[in-house]
Amino acid sequence: MTDKTILYTRIQSEDRDLITVPNLKLMSNPLITIRSSGTIISTNVSLAYDICRQDIETALLKAADEAGLEDSFVHVLELGDFSVTYKVGGSVERD
């Protein structure tokens, strides 16, 4: 849980996006906490189809590691008309 008020609770999703949920909804639909430490940092990158997917994933994972991210990942988000959109990210652990 990130923030709780009388009307809503703000939580982080599995991808660490902030989501605001009305407390009335939480009373009837309980949530499960996945992880309580760290924050996921991510960005999207669109690249042409003529670049090898394995080369892209290797380069993006290397960039995430060089940025100091742990448990880095690459996901394909969208197959567009002219490019593939990738999501690259990783966690920043709390001290």
N, CA and C of each residue as an Amber inpcrd file, in Angstrom:
protein
   285
   0.8520000  -1.1720000   0.0000000   0.0000000   0.0000000   0.0000000
   0.8980000   1.2340000   0.0000000   0.5320000   2.2280000  -0.7620000
   1.3100000   3.4430000  -0.8880000   0.7150000   4.5950000  -0.1010000
  -0.6080000   4.7610000  -0.1740000  -1.2710000   5.8860000   0.4770000
  -2.7090000   5.4930000   0.7730000  -3.1960000   5.8770000   1.9560000
  -4.5750000   5.5560000   2.3170000  -5.2340000   6.7930000   2.9080000
  -6.4320000   7.1210000   2.4000000  -7.2240000   8.2180000   2.9450000
  -8.5900000   7.6700000   3.3270000  -9.4640000   8.5320000   3.7490000
 -10.7950000   8.0900000   4.1390000 -11.6300000   7.6300000   2.9390000
 -11.3230000   8.1450000   1.7350000 -12.1120000   7.8180000   0.5490000
 -11.4550000   6.8000000  -0.3850000 -10.1280000   6.7750000  -0.4330000
  -9.4510000   5.8960000  -1.3860000  -8.1470000   5.3650000  -0.8110000
  -7.6390000   4.3270000  -1.4740000  -6.3230000   3.7690000  -1.1750000
  -5.5380000   3.7580000  -2.4750000  -4.3100000   4.2250000  -2.4200000
  -3.4480000   4.2330000  -3.6050000  -2.4500000   3.0950000  -3.4340000
  -2.3670000   2.2280000  -4.4530000  -1.4910000   1.0630000  -4.4030000
  -0.6190000   1.0260000  -5.6530000   0.4100000   0.1810000  -5.6210000
   1.2490000  -0.0290000  -6.7920000   0.9020000  -1.3740000  -7.4000000
   0.7720000  -1.4050000  -8.7220000   0.4960000  -2.6470000  -9.4300000
   1.7610000  -3.4940000  -9.4950000   1.6570000  -4.6660000 -10.0950000
   2.8100000  -5.5400000 -10.2670000   3.9130000  -4.8410000 -11.0500000
   3.5290000  -3.9810000 -11.9970000   4.4960000  -3.1970000 -12.7650000
   4.8650000  -1.9010000 -12.0630000   4.3710000  -1.7280000 -10.8450000
   4.6460000  -0.5730000  -9.9930000   3.9870000   0.7070000 -10.4720000
   2.9330000   0.5890000 -11.2910000   2.1340000   1.7550000 -11.6360000
   1.2460000   2.0940000 -10.4440000   1.0270000   3.3880000 -10.1750000
   0.1590000   3.7950000  -9.0780000  -1.3010000   3.7200000  -9.5080000
  -2.1280000   3.0770000  -8.7010000  -3.5480000   2.9070000  -8.9860000
  -4.3320000   3.4000000  -7.7770000  -5.3560000   4.2230000  -8.0150000
  -6.2190000   4.7080000  -6.9510000  -7.4940000   3.8730000  -6.9540000
  -7.8120000   3.2640000  -5.7990000  -8.9780000   2.3960000  -5.6680000
  -9.8740000   2.9570000  -4.5590000 -11.1660000   3.1410000  -4.8380000
 -12.0740000   3.5980000  -3.7820000 -12.1360000   2.5650000  -2.6530000
 -12.1590000   3.0330000  -1.4120000 -12.1920000   2.1210000  -0.2690000
 -13.4350000   1.2370000  -0.2700000 -14.5560000   1.7340000  -0.7850000
 -15.7670000   0.9290000  -0.8710000 -15.5260000  -0.3120000  -1.7390000
 -14.7790000  -0.1500000  -2.8150000 -14.4460000  -1.2920000  -3.6870000
 -13.5480000  -2.2850000  -2.9490000 -12.5930000  -1.7800000  -2.1660000
 -11.6940000  -2.6630000  -1.4230000 -12.4240000  -3.4710000  -0.3580000
 -13.4870000  -2.9240000   0.1810000 -14.2360000  -3.6430000   1.2130000
 -14.8870000  -4.8980000   0.6360000 -15.2940000  -4.8560000  -0.6310000
 -15.9570000  -6.0100000  -1.2310000 -15.0240000  -6.8550000  -2.1020000
 -13.8500000  -6.3360000  -2.4420000 -12.8880000  -7.0560000  -3.2910000
 -11.4840000  -6.9060000  -2.7180000 -11.0720000  -7.7550000  -1.7920000
  -9.7430000  -7.6210000  -1.1890000  -8.6210000  -7.8090000  -2.2180000
  -7.4880000  -7.1670000  -1.9830000  -6.3230000  -7.2590000  -2.8550000
  -5.2160000  -8.0220000  -2.1570000  -4.3010000  -8.5810000  -2.9710000
  -3.1490000  -9.3000000  -2.4470000  -1.9040000  -8.4780000  -2.7610000
  -1.0370000  -8.2690000  -1.7890000   0.2100000  -7.5450000  -1.9910000
   1.2230000  -8.4820000  -2.6190000   1.8500000  -8.0350000  -3.6840000
   2.8230000  -8.8610000  -4.3860000   4.2250000  -8.6460000  -3.8300000
   4.5860000  -7.3920000  -3.6240000   5.9290000  -7.0740000  -3.1620000
   5.8780000  -5.7510000  -2.4160000   6.5780000  -5.6530000  -1.3020000
   6.4840000  -4.4470000  -0.4950000   7.7230000  -3.5660000  -0.5490000
   8.7630000  -3.9730000  -1.2780000   9.9670000  -3.1470000  -1.3180000
  10.3540000  -2.8430000  -2.7550000  11.0510000  -1.7560000  -2.9320000
  11.5760000  -1.4060000  -4.2350000  10.5550000  -0.7530000  -5.1500000
  11.0630000  -0.2200000  -6.2280000  10.2410000   0.4510000  -7.2280000
  10.7120000   0.0040000  -8.5980000   9.7700000  -0.2100000  -9.5060000
  10.1090000  -0.5710000 -10.8810000  10.2000000   0.7060000 -11.7100000
  11.2920000   0.8250000 -12.4490000  11.4700000   1.9270000 -13.3790000
  11.4420000   1.3040000 -14.7720000  10.6570000   1.8880000 -15.6790000
  10.5800000   1.3200000 -17.0270000  10.3650000   2.4240000 -18.0560000
  10.6350000   2.0650000 -19.2960000  10.3790000   2.9600000 -20.4190000
  10.0390000   2.1210000 -21.6390000   9.4060000   2.7400000 -22.6170000
   9.0430000   2.0610000 -23.8530000   9.9520000   2.5280000 -24.9800000
  10.3040000   1.5860000 -25.8580000  11.1710000   1.8680000 -26.9940000
  10.5450000   1.2320000 -28.2340000  10.3990000   1.9980000 -29.3180000
   9.8850000   1.4570000 -30.5810000  11.0310000   1.3550000 -31.5740000
  11.2030000   0.1550000 -32.1210000  12.2860000  -0.0910000 -33.0720000
  11.7530000  -0.8370000 -34.2840000  12.4040000  -0.6360000 -35.4320000
  11.9620000  -1.2210000 -36.6960000  12.0580000  -2.7450000 -36.6760000
  11.2880000  -3.3640000 -37.5470000  11.2650000  -4.8190000 -37.6510000
  12.5660000  -5.3980000 -38.1960000  13.3680000  -4.5940000 -38.8780000
  14.5850000  -5.1410000 -39.4950000  15.7210000  -5.3710000 -38.4990000
  15.5030000  -5.0670000 -37.2160000  16.5070000  -5.3130000 -36.1810000
  16.1330000  -6.6090000 -35.4620000  17.0900000  -7.4830000 -35.2800000
  16.8580000  -8.7890000 -34.6610000  16.3610000  -8.6290000 -33.2160000
  15.2800000  -9.3250000 -32.8850000  14.6810000  -9.2280000 -31.5470000
  15.6690000  -9.6120000 -30.4500000  16.4530000 -10.6660000 -30.6670000
  17.4210000 -11.0870000 -29.6510000  18.4770000 -10.0110000 -29.4110000
  18.9190000  -9.3370000 -30.4820000  19.8980000  -8.2480000 -30.3360000
  19.3050000  -7.0850000 -29.5510000  18.0390000  -6.7690000 -29.8240000
  17.3630000  -5.6900000 -29.1090000  17.2450000  -6.0240000 -27.6250000
  16.7870000  -7.2340000 -27.3280000  16.6290000  -7.6290000 -25.9220000
  17.9640000  -7.6070000 -25.1930000  19.0170000  -8.1040000 -25.8370000
  20.3460000  -8.0940000 -25.2170000  20.8040000  -6.6690000 -24.9230000
  20.6310000  -5.7630000 -25.8890000  21.0530000  -4.3660000 -25.7070000
  20.2300000  -3.6630000 -24.6310000  18.9160000  -3.9100000 -24.6080000
  18.0670000  -3.2610000 -23.6080000  18.3700000  -3.7780000 -22.1980000
  18.5970000  -5.0750000 -22.0590000  18.9470000  -5.6320000 -20.7440000
  20.3000000  -5.1020000 -20.2730000  21.2520000  -4.9570000 -21.2010000
  22.5600000  -4.3980000 -20.8460000  22.4090000  -2.9510000 -20.3760000
  21.5850000  -2.1760000 -21.0830000  21.3580000  -0.7750000 -20.6900000
  20.7170000  -0.6930000 -19.3110000  19.7510000  -1.5740000 -19.0310000
  19.1030000  -1.5770000 -17.7180000  20.1090000  -1.9320000 -16.6220000
  20.9690000  -2.9110000 -16.8830000  21.9900000  -3.2840000 -15.9030000
  22.9810000  -2.1490000 -15.6740000  23.3930000  -1.4670000 -16.7510000
  24.3250000  -0.3460000 -16.6180000  23.6910000   0.8370000 -15.8850000
  22.3650000   0.9290000 -15.9230000  21.6550000   1.9850000 -15.1950000
  21.4940000   1.6290000 -13.7160000  21.9330000   0.4340000 -13.3380000
  21.8630000   0.0340000 -11.9270000  20.5520000  -0.6250000 -11.5420000
  19.7560000  -1.0370000 -12.5110000  18.4880000  -1.6960000 -12.2050000
  18.7140000  -3.1810000 -11.9370000  17.9630000  -3.7170000 -10.9980000
  18.0360000  -5.1400000 -10.6730000  16.8250000  -5.8510000 -11.2560000
  16.9400000  -7.1480000 -11.4660000  15.8380000  -7.9510000 -12.0080000
  15.2820000  -7.3230000 -13.2850000  16.1630000  -6.8920000 -14.1780000
  15.7180000  -6.2000000 -15.3880000  14.9330000  -7.1430000 -16.3030000
  14.0580000  -6.5410000 -17.1210000  13.1870000  -7.3150000 -18.0010000
  12.9350000  -6.5450000 -19.2930000  12.5350000  -7.2870000 -20.3360000
  12.1070000  -6.7100000 -21.6090000  10.8290000  -7.4200000 -22.0180000
   9.7770000  -6.6570000 -22.3200000   8.5030000  -7.2010000 -22.7880000
   8.1630000  -6.5660000 -24.1370000   7.5500000  -7.3490000 -25.0110000
   7.0150000  -6.7990000 -26.2600000   5.6160000  -6.2950000 -25.9440000
   5.3850000  -4.9910000 -26.1600000   4.0830000  -4.3890000 -25.8700000
   3.1650000  -4.3510000 -27.0790000   3.7420000  -4.0400000 -28.2510000
   2.8870000  -3.8290000 -29.4210000   3.6410000  -4.1530000 -30.7040000
   2.9420000  -4.8010000 -31.6130000   3.4600000  -5.0330000 -32.9530000
   2.7520000  -4.0470000 -33.8770000   3.4240000  -2.9580000 -34.1980000
   2.8230000  -1.9160000 -35.0230000   3.0170000  -2.1870000 -36.5020000
   2.5600000  -1.2680000 -37.3200000   2.6980000  -1.4090000 -38.7700000
   4.1580000  -1.3620000 -39.2200000   4.9540000  -0.5080000 -38.5670000
   6.3240000  -0.3140000 -38.9990000   7.3640000  -0.6010000 -37.9220000
   6.9180000  -0.8560000 -36.6860000   7.8760000  -1.0610000 -35.6070000
   7.2800000  -1.9300000 -34.4940000   8.1680000  -2.4170000 -33.6440000
   7.8040000  -3.1810000 -32.4580000   8.0680000  -2.2830000 -31.2490000
   7.1220000  -2.2190000 -30.3210000   7.3080000  -1.4300000 -29.1020000
   7.6640000  -2.3750000 -27.9560000   8.8050000  -2.1060000 -27.3390000
   9.3060000  -2.8970000 -26.2230000   9.1930000  -2.0910000 -24.9360000
   9.0040000  -2.7840000 -23.8320000   9.0570000  -2.1610000 -22.5100000
  10.2620000  -2.7610000 -21.8060000  11.1850000  -1.9050000 -21.3660000
  12.3650000  -2.3400000 -20.6420000  12.3270000  -1.7060000 -19.2550000
  12.6980000  -2.4730000 -18.2570000  12.6780000  -1.9260000 -16.9040000
  13.4010000  -2.8270000 -15.9310000  13.3670000  -2.4130000 -14.6950000
  13.9780000  -3.1650000 -13.6120000  13.6620000  -2.4850000 -12.3020000
  14.0940000  -3.0960000 -11.2270000  13.7500000  -2.5340000  -9.9090000
  14.9180000  -1.7570000  -9.3190000  14.5380000  -0.7370000  -8.5730000
  15.4780000   0.0450000  -7.7810000  15.1570000  -0.3070000  -6.3450000
  16.0720000  -0.9680000  -5.6760000  15.8150000  -1.4100000  -4.3100000
  15.9980000  -0.2680000  -3.3320000  15.1860000  -0.2940000  -2.3010000
  15.3170000   0.7050000  -1.2160000  16.5320000   0.3890000  -0.3760000
  17.1290000   1.4290000   0.1470000  18.3050000   1.2380000   1.0370000
  17.8670000   0.8740000   2.4220000
